[in-house]
Amino acid sequence: MPYRSLDSSNPFIGKKILVLSGGEDTLVPWSMSHAFVEGLEVGEMGVKKVVIQENTGHECTNEMVEEMAVFIRAEVLARKYKGHSQ
């Protein structure tokens, strides 16, 4: 299972991963993804953030959109422009 490896065989090493899931999702239950996500290695330079929104089904909520915006701002934009004056 290369996604658990810390070497170049793992395509997720160094990547920024955000997982958003509804705690009450019956179409794609968190229990079906949990083992994969927990075992997913991104390495020292990667980021993995998991947000399970309770009382939420298979949907994208306003709270999830806000989590995504914060993640993109912090992990992509801030790092990309670090050191540049704004």
Buried (B, 14 or more C-beta within 10 A) or exposed (E): EEBEBEEEEBEBBEBBBBBBBBEBBEEEBBEEBBEEBEEBBBBEEBBBBBEBBEEBEEEEEEEBEEBBEEBEEEBEEEEEEEEEEE
